[in-house]
Amino acid sequence: MLKAKAKLIGEVETINKFIIGDLNGYPIAIPSSEGGKVKGEFYEIEDLALIDDYEDAPYLYERVKVEVVCENMRRCKVWMYVIKRA
């Protein structure tokens, strides 16, 4: 995050639901109506390629746009890494 010059914007929660799991020690998020909303942090990042490399995208994870609710109750779209579908 330091190399990517990440700046914390705030806390968010997804609108859609995800199942959160573990794949050989790697956390995964799978879109699913049976899951729950995901809470996390929203960062402004200068170089997404560095984060893609860290997250092993597009091989293990894929970066997708998701809608979230921010602390001020405003909705916005952000990037989130989810497990790549086979």
C-alpha positions as a Python dict, from the first residue, in 0.01 Angstrom:
ca = {
    (1, 'M'): (0, 0, 0),
    (2, 'L'): (293, 231, 63),
    (3, 'K'): (434, 174, -286),
    (4, 'A'): (92, 243, -438),
    (5, 'K'): (68, 566, -234),
    (6, 'A'): (-264, 456, -86),
    (7, 'K'): (-471, 715, 98),
    (8, 'L'): (-746, 593, 331),
    (9, 'I'): (-1078, 755, 240),
    (10, 'G'): (-1303, 579, 491),
    (11, 'E'): (-1509, 277, 587),
    (12, 'V'): (-1758, 126, 340),
    (13, 'E'): (-2010, -159, 319),
    (14, 'T'): (-2113, -340, 1),
    (15, 'I'): (-2469, -315, -129),
    (16, 'N'): (-2455, -669, -273),
    (17, 'K'): (-2384, -980, -70),
    (18, 'F'): (-2076, -1202, -74),
    (19, 'I'): (-1969, -1529, 81),
    (20, 'I'): (-1634, -1480, 255),
    (21, 'G'): (-1404, -1779, 272),
    (22, 'D'): (-1051, -1908, 270),
    (23, 'L'): (-862, -2072, -18),
    (24, 'N'): (-535, -2222, 104),
    (25, 'G'): (-471, -1928, 334),
    (26, 'Y'): (-597, -1661, 92),
    (27, 'P'): (-915, -1473, 183),
    (28, 'I'): (-1179, -1487, -89),
    (29, 'A'): (-1505, -1307, -164),
    (30, 'I'): (-1766, -1479, -380),
    (31, 'P'): (-2070, -1283, -501),
    (32, 'S'): (-2381, -1463, -367),
    (33, 'S'): (-2733, -1372, -260),
    (34, 'E'): (-2685, -1622, 26),
    (35, 'G'): (-2392, -1431, 173),
    (36, 'G'): (-2369, -1111, 369),
    (37, 'K'): (-2261, -755, 310),
    (38, 'V'): (-1888, -692, 336),
    (39, 'K'): (-1742, -411, 546),
    (40, 'G'): (-1404, -275, 452),
    (41, 'E'): (-1182, 24, 392),
    (42, 'F'): (-1187, 242, 83),
    (43, 'Y'): (-852, 374, -42),
    (44, 'E'): (-752, 616, -314),
    (45, 'I'): (-461, 453, -498),
    (46, 'E'): (-226, 612, -749),
    (47, 'D'): (-109, 293, -922),
    (48, 'L'): (-365, 12, -942),
    (49, 'A'): (-116, -206, -1134),
    (50, 'L'): (87, -246, -813),
    (51, 'I'): (-221, -366, -625),
    (52, 'D'): (-322, -595, -913),
    (53, 'D'): (22, -754, -894),
    (54, 'Y'): (-1, -792, -515),
    (55, 'E'): (-349, -947, -544),
    (56, 'D'): (-233, -1176, -828),
    (57, 'A'): (-496, -1032, -1062),
    (58, 'P'): (-615, -1143, -1306),
    (59, 'Y'): (-499, -1497, -1221),
    (60, 'L'): (-627, -1568, -868),
    (61, 'Y'): (-849, -1263, -817),
    (62, 'E'): (-1026, -1029, -1051),
    (63, 'R'): (-1087, -660, -989),
    (64, 'V'): (-1456, -573, -1026),
    (65, 'K'): (-1663, -259, -966),
    (66, 'V'): (-1904, -290, -674),
    (67, 'E'): (-2147, -43, -524),
    (68, 'V'): (-2088, 50, -162),
    (69, 'V'): (-2232, 279, 104),
    (70, 'C'): (-1975, 517, 252),
    (71, 'E'): (-1966, 652, 608),
    (72, 'N'): (-2167, 957, 502),
    (73, 'M'): (-2440, 719, 365),
    (74, 'R'): (-2353, 816, 8),
    (75, 'R'): (-2342, 536, -251),
    (76, 'C'): (-2046, 506, -483),
    (77, 'K'): (-1871, 246, -699),
    (78, 'V'): (-1529, 115, -601),
    (79, 'W'): (-1293, -160, -709),
    (80, 'M'): (-1298, -486, -513),
    (81, 'Y'): (-1100, -805, -561),
    (82, 'V'): (-1310, -1122, -582),
    (83, 'I'): (-1205, -1479, -650),
    (84, 'K'): (-1167, -1543, -1021),
    (85, 'R'): (-1438, -1766, -1161),
    (86, 'A'): (-1319, -2079, -1342),
}
